[in-house]
């Protein structure tokens, strides 16, 4: 059993799953509402993920797709109203990587549309429900 646990902890995905289960168990025990619980899980996973990536590479900072994902998760945990923006930005990043102009223009249009809708609705001004 300990060898199985060691192999799970050696894996980044295994470590992140354990973190999610621990946060979920803690929050369930304390009767947290759903939205703060989601934000706690996002924040915990992104923090542990970034620390884990740094630990794997020494403390030197190296950009990779995992780091970008963890940073995106942290931003969504802090600003949950940006939940539609992140997928659109990922699409734009993928389009730039592909280098195809039609994909870049299409993805840019989607990002502009999502941002326009976000600024029209101004969700950051909404008062949280009591």
C-alpha positions in Angstrom: 0.0 0.0 0.0 2.8 2.4 0.8 4.5 1.8 -2.6 1.2 2.6 -4.3 0.9 5.8 -2.3 4.5 6.7 -3.1 3.9 6.2 -6.8 0.8 8.4 -6.7 2.7 11.2 -4.9 5.6 11.0 -7.4 3.1 11.9 -10.1 1.9 15.5 -10.5 -1.6 14.4 -11.3 -1.7 12.1 -8.3 -0.5 14.8 -6.0 -3.1 17.3 -7.4 -5.9 14.7 -7.0 -4.9 14.2 -3.3 -4.9 18.0 -2.8 -8.4 18.2 -4.3 -9.7 15.4 -2.1 -8.2 16.9 1.0 -9.7 20.3 0.3 -13.0 18.8 -0.6 -13.0 16.7 2.7 -12.1 19.7 4.8 -14.7 21.9 3.1 -17.4 19.2 3.4 -16.6 18.9 7.1 -16.9 22.7 7.6 -20.1 22.9 5.3 -18.7 25.4 2.8 -21.0 26.8 0.1 -20.3 25.6 -3.4 -18.7 28.7 -5.0 -16.1 29.3 -2.3 -15.4 25.6 -2.3 -14.7 25.7 -6.1 -12.4 28.7 -5.6 -10.6 27.0 -2.8 -10.0 23.9 -4.9 -8.8 26.0 -7.8 -6.5 28.0 -5.6 -5.0 25.0 -3.8 -4.5 23.0 -7.0 -2.9 25.9 -8.8 -0.6 26.7 -5.9 0.5 23.1 -5.4 0.9 22.6 -9.1 3.2 25.6 -9.5 5.3 24.6 -6.5 5.5 21.1 -7.9 6.7 22.3 -11.3 9.3 24.4 -9.6 10.4 21.5 -7.5 10.8 19.3 -10.5 13.0 21.8 -12.3 14.9 23.1 -9.4 13.9 26.6 -8.4 14.7 28.0 -11.8 11.5 29.2 -13.6 10.7 27.5 -16.8 7.5 28.2 -18.8 5.5 25.2 -20.0 1.8 24.5 -20.6 1.3 23.2 -17.0 2.6 26.5 -15.5 0.2 28.5 -17.8 -2.7 26.2 -16.8 -1.9 26.7 -13.1 -1.6 30.5 -13.4 -5.0 30.5 -15.3 -6.6 28.5 -12.5 -5.2 30.9 -9.9 -6.6 33.8 -11.8 -10.0 32.1 -12.1 -10.0 31.4 -8.3 -9.4 35.1 -7.6 -11.7 36.4 -10.3 -14.4 33.8 -10.9 -16.3 36.1 -13.3 -13.5 35.5 -15.9 -14.6 31.9 -16.4 -15.5 32.5 -20.1 -12.4 34.5 -20.9 -9.8 31.9 -20.1 -11.0 29.3 -22.7 -11.2 32.0 -25.3 -7.6 33.1 -24.6 -6.4 29.5 -24.8 -8.0 29.2 -28.2 -6.1 32.4 -29.2 -2.8 31.1 -27.9 -3.3 27.8 -29.8 -4.1 29.8 -33.0 -0.9 31.8 -32.6 1.0 28.6 -32.1 -0.5 27.1 -35.3 0.4 30.3 -37.2 -2.7 30.1 -39.4 -4.1 33.6 -40.0 -7.7 32.5 -40.3 -7.6 30.7 -36.9 -5.9 33.7 -35.3 -8.6 36.1 -36.7 -11.4 33.8 -35.6 -10.0 33.3 -32.1 -9.3 37.0 -31.8 -12.9 37.7 -32.7 -14.1 35.3 -30.0 -11.8 36.9 -27.4 -13.1 40.4 -28.3 -16.7 39.2 -28.1 -16.2 37.5 -24.7 -14.5 40.6 -23.3 -17.2 42.9 -24.7 -19.9 40.8 -23.1 -17.9 40.8 -19.8 -17.5 44.6 -19.8 -21.2 45.1 -20.7 -22.4 42.9 -17.8 -19.9 44.2 -15.2 -20.0 41.2 -12.9 -17.4 42.6 -10.6 -19.9 45.2 -9.4 -22.4 42.6 -8.3 -22.9 42.2 -4.6 -22.5 38.6 -3.4 -25.7 36.9 -2.2 -25.9 36.8 1.6 
